[in-house]
Amino acid sequence: MDLTAFLDEFRAEAAEHLRALDAQLLKLERDPSDPAPIREMFLSAHTIKGGAAMMGLEDARVVAHAMEDVLAYLRDQRQPLDDETADLLFRTLDVLRELVERSSPGDAVPDAAISELAASLRQRASGGATAEAPPIAQQAASPGAPRALLVEDSPTVRLLAKRQLARVGFEVDAVADGGEALALALANPYQLVVTGIETRGLRGLDLAAALRAEPSYRHVPIILMSSGENEAHRRRAAEVGVQAYLRKGSFGQRLLAETAARLLALREA
């Protein structure tokens, strides 16, 4: 088997472990005190680290190793998952996925962004706080900024999504309940709606359908977030006029921000 075939095999195996990391992190986020997902995540990170080292993918090895250290710290110290660490791990999964897809054997020393991420992970693994993202207050939307309604029952995913929408200029109202979201939408004009599928009360797809029945929301962009791939959900989303269907967790927080900004620009064009 030649090097290219080995690399393809590594990428396929790593992709499976990244999906497992994604699923376990979402499970851990829902129950931060459950140690089982941490153990599973540690094994997946360890496997990716070993494969990356064998293939000479130094940047992927460094990030996977640092992630492994954070998970070992949470496991050994019996630490529950906090929002800051969850944010860091979500970002790490996105970076690892990109590194696995584009890395070439023999890559040189990791670039500054990779080194910075690894340093943040190592700091968390030693019990220290990670570098904080700029507070939302410092990212305040300008007067007249577009307003977004965010509906997500997971506190961590809700926080991450709110940060990303704020960073591209949205003023964000975030709630966990679909019924509450519908009441807010009917009382206030929003230029964007982002909703998870499994929201409390009124479910995300039903919320989208209810909004589309309102003349004032007939053309407002709606983004649906899902924790997994579901063809029935995709079909229903298309039927009710949802413009984008994204994976949460490792769906790529940058992708949410970019998609939101693009949909708003298309509407205003």
C-alpha positions in Angstrom: 0.0 0.0 0.0 1.5 3.4 -1.0 1.6 6.5 1.2 -1.5 8.0 -0.5 -3.5 4.9 0.4 -2.3 5.0 4.0 -3.2 8.7 4.2 -6.7 8.0 2.9 -7.1 5.2 5.4 -6.0 7.4 8.2 -8.4 10.2 7.2 -11.3 7.7 7.0 -10.6 6.3 10.4 -10.0 9.8 11.9 -13.4 11.0 10.4 -15.1 8.2 12.3 -13.4 9.2 15.6 -14.2 12.8 15.0 -17.9 11.9 14.6 -17.7 10.0 17.8 -16.1 13.0 19.5 -18.8 15.2 18.2 -21.6 12.9 19.5 -20.0 12.3 22.9 -19.3 16.1 23.4 -22.9 16.9 22.7 -23.9 14.1 25.2 -21.5 15.4 27.8 -22.8 19.0 27.3 -26.3 17.8 28.2 -25.0 16.1 31.3 -21.7 17.7 32.4 -21.2 15.4 35.3 -21.4 12.1 33.3 -17.9 10.6 33.1 -18.7 8.1 30.3 -18.5 10.5 27.4 -15.1 11.8 28.6 -13.6 8.3 28.6 -14.9 7.7 25.1 -13.6 11.0 23.9 -10.2 10.4 25.4 -9.9 7.1 23.5 -10.9 8.8 20.2 -8.4 11.7 20.7 -5.7 9.2 21.6 -6.3 7.2 18.4 -6.2 10.3 16.2 -3.0 11.5 17.9 -1.3 8.1 17.3 -2.4 8.0 13.7 -1.3 11.5 13.0 2.1 10.8 14.6 2.5 7.7 12.4 1.6 9.7 9.3 3.9 12.6 10.1 0.9 15.0 10.4 2.5 17.2 13.1 -0.2 19.9 13.4 -3.0 17.3 13.8 -0.8 15.3 16.3 -0.2 18.5 18.4 -3.9 19.4 18.6 -5.1 15.9 19.2 -2.5 15.4 22.0 -3.5 18.7 23.7 -7.2 17.7 23.5 -6.3 14.3 25.0 -4.6 16.1 27.9 -7.7 18.2 28.6 -9.9 15.1 28.6 -7.5 13.3 30.9 -7.7 16.3 33.3 -11.5 16.3 33.3 -11.5 12.5 33.8 -8.8 12.3 36.5 -9.9 15.4 38.4 -13.6 14.4 38.0 -14.3 17.9 36.7 -17.7 18.7 35.2 -17.7 20.3 31.8 -18.0 24.1 32.0 -19.0 26.4 29.2 -15.5 27.7 28.6 -14.0 24.3 28.2 -17.0 23.2 26.0 -16.4 26.2 23.8 -12.7 25.3 23.5 -13.4 21.6 22.7 -16.0 22.5 20.1 -13.4 24.8 18.4 -10.8 22.1 18.7 -13.0 19.6 16.9 -13.5 22.0 14.0 -9.8 22.6 13.7 -8.9 18.9 13.9 -11.4 18.1 11.2 -9.9 20.7 8.9 -6.3 19.5 9.7 -7.1 15.9 9.0 -8.6 16.8 5.7 -5.8 19.0 4.4 -2.6 17.9 6.2 0.2 16.4 4.3 2.9 14.1 5.7 6.0 16.0 6.8 4.2 19.2 7.6 6.5 21.7 9.3 6.1 23.2 12.7 2.4 24.0 13.4 1.5 27.6 12.5 0.8 30.3 15.1 -3.0 29.6 15.2 -2.4 25.9 15.9 0.2 26.7 18.5 -2.1 29.1 20.2 -5.0 26.6 20.3 -2.7 23.9 21.7 -1.4 26.3 24.4 -5.0 27.1 25.4 -5.8 23.4 25.7 -2.6 22.7 27.7 -3.5 25.6 30.0 -6.9 24.1 30.6 -5.4 20.7 31.1 -3.3 22.1 34.0 -6.4 23.5 35.7 -6.0 27.1 34.5 -8.6 29.1 32.7 -8.4 29.4 28.9 -8.1 32.7 27.2 -11.5 34.2 27.1 -13.2 35.1 23.9 -14.0 38.8 23.7 -17.2 39.4 25.8 -20.4 39.9 24.0 -20.6 43.4 25.5 -17.4 44.3 23.6 -19.0 43.0 20.4 -22.1 45.1 20.8 -24.1 45.5 17.7 -24.1 49.0 16.2 -27.3 51.1 16.3 -29.8 49.8 13.8 -28.1 46.4 13.7 -30.1 43.4 12.4 -31.8 41.4 15.1 -31.6 37.6 15.3 -33.8 35.3 17.3 -31.9 32.2 18.5 -33.8 29.2 19.8 -31.7 26.3 21.4 -32.3 24.3 24.5 -28.6 23.5 25.1 -27.0 26.3 27.2 -23.5 25.7 25.7 -24.6 25.5 22.1 -26.8 28.6 22.7 -23.9 30.5 24.1 -21.5 29.6 21.2 -24.1 30.4 18.6 -25.0 33.7 20.2 -21.3 34.7 20.3 -20.9 33.9 16.6 -24.0 35.8 15.5 -22.9 38.8 17.6 -19.5 38.8 16.0 -21.0 39.3 12.6 -23.1 42.2 13.8 -26.4 40.8 15.0 -28.2 41.8 18.1 -29.3 38.5 19.5 -32.3 37.4 21.6 -31.7 33.8 22.8 -34.3 31.5 24.3 -34.6 27.7 24.9 -38.4 27.3 24.3 -40.0 27.4 20.9 -43.3 28.7 22.2 -41.5 31.6 23.9 -39.6 32.2 20.6 -42.9 32.4 18.6 -44.3 34.9 21.0 -41.2 37.0 20.8 -41.2 36.8 17.0 -44.8 37.9 16.8 -44.1 40.9 19.1 -40.8 42.0 17.6 -39.3 42.2 14.1 -36.3 39.9 13.5 -34.2 39.8 10.4 -33.0 36.2 11.1 -34.2 33.2 13.0 -31.9 30.4 14.1 -33.4 27.3 15.7 -32.4 23.9 16.9 -34.7 21.0 15.9 -35.2 19.6 19.4 -36.2 22.8 21.2 -38.4 22.8 24.3 -42.1 23.4 23.8 -42.7 24.1 20.2 -40.2 22.2 18.1 -37.9 23.9 15.7 -39.6 22.7 12.5 -43.0 23.6 13.8 -41.7 27.0 14.8 -40.4 27.5 11.3 -43.7 26.5 9.8 -45.6 28.8 12.2 -43.4 31.7 11.2 -43.7 31.1 7.5 -47.5 31.4 8.0 -47.0 34.9 9.2 -46.8 37.5 6.4 -44.1 39.5 8.2 -41.9 36.3 8.3 -42.6 34.9 4.9 -39.2 36.0 3.6 -37.1 36.2 6.8 -34.1 33.8 6.6 -34.4 30.8 8.9 -31.5 28.5 9.8 -32.1 25.1 11.3 -29.5 23.5 13.5 -29.3 19.7 14.0 -27.1 17.5 16.2 -27.3 14.8 13.5 -28.1 14.1 9.9 -31.8 13.3 9.3 -33.1 13.2 5.7 -36.8 13.5 6.9 -35.9 16.6 8.8 -34.1 18.0 5.7 -37.2 17.4 3.5 -39.5 19.0 6.1 -37.2 21.9 6.4 -37.2 22.5 2.7 -41.0 22.2 2.6 -41.5 25.0 5.2 -38.9 27.2 3.6 -35.8 26.9 5.8 -32.8 28.3 3.9 -30.0 26.5 5.7 -29.6 23.2 7.6 -26.4 23.1 9.7 -24.8 20.7 12.2 -24.4 22.0 15.7 -21.5 21.2 17.9 -19.0 20.5 15.1 -21.1 22.1 12.4 -18.5 24.9 12.5 -19.4 28.0 14.4 -17.7 30.0 11.7 -20.1 28.4 9.3 -23.1 29.6 11.3 -21.8 33.2 11.3 -20.9 33.1 7.6 -24.3 31.6 6.6 -26.2 34.1 8.7 -24.4 37.1 7.1 -24.8 35.7 3.6 -28.5 35.1 4.0 -29.1 38.6 5.4 -27.0 40.1 2.5 -29.1 38.2 -0.1 -32.3 39.4 1.4 -31.2 43.0 1.5 -29.7 42.9 -2.1 
